[in-house]
Amino acid sequence: MDSSDSSKPAPSPRPARRKAERKDGDAFDLWLQRGLHQLYDDVAAEPIPPELLRLIEEDRTRRGK
């Protein structure tokens, strides 16, 4: 058969992971997500400082002209 045969499916860019690898990866992703939330949720919930809001607004008006 010719190598340009379009009836063959294209190879996937990544090999399929085994179930154990996926499970371990999912567990790691969950651990990482929870850890990051524990560290940064309080910081992300803080109000934006007025000085920063003022700078953003000044930039916005400059770009609008």
C-alpha positions in Angstrom: 0.0 0.0 0.0 1.0 3.6 -0.6 2.1 5.6 2.4 -0.3 8.4 1.2 -3.3 6.2 1.6 -6.0 8.4 3.2 -8.0 5.5 4.5 -5.7 5.0 7.4 -6.4 7.0 10.5 -3.8 9.6 11.4 -1.6 8.6 14.3 -2.5 10.4 17.5 0.0 13.0 18.6 0.3 11.4 22.0 0.2 7.8 22.9 -2.8 6.7 25.0 -2.0 6.5 28.7 -2.7 3.4 30.6 -5.5 3.5 33.2 -3.0 3.5 36.1 -1.1 6.4 34.7 -4.4 8.4 34.1 -5.5 7.6 37.6 -2.2 8.7 39.1 -2.3 11.9 37.0 -5.9 12.6 38.0 -4.9 12.2 41.6 -2.0 14.5 41.2 -4.1 17.1 39.4 -6.7 17.0 42.2 -4.0 17.3 44.9 -2.4 20.2 43.1 -5.7 22.0 42.6 -6.7 21.6 46.2 -3.3 22.8 47.4 -3.4 25.9 45.2 -6.9 26.7 46.3 -5.8 26.4 50.0 -2.8 28.8 49.3 -4.4 31.4 47.1 -8.2 31.5 47.6 -7.9 34.1 50.4 -5.6 36.3 48.4 -7.8 36.1 45.3 -10.9 37.1 47.4 -9.2 40.3 48.6 -10.4 43.5 47.1 -8.4 45.2 44.5 -6.4 48.1 45.9 -7.9 51.5 45.0 -4.5 52.7 43.6 -4.4 49.8 41.2 -7.9 50.4 40.1 -7.0 54.1 39.5 -4.0 53.1 37.3 -6.1 50.7 35.3 -8.7 53.4 34.7 -6.1 55.9 33.7 -4.7 53.4 31.2 -8.1 52.6 29.9 -8.9 56.3 29.2 -5.5 56.9 27.5 -6.0 54.0 25.2 -9.6 55.1 24.4 -8.4 58.4 22.9 
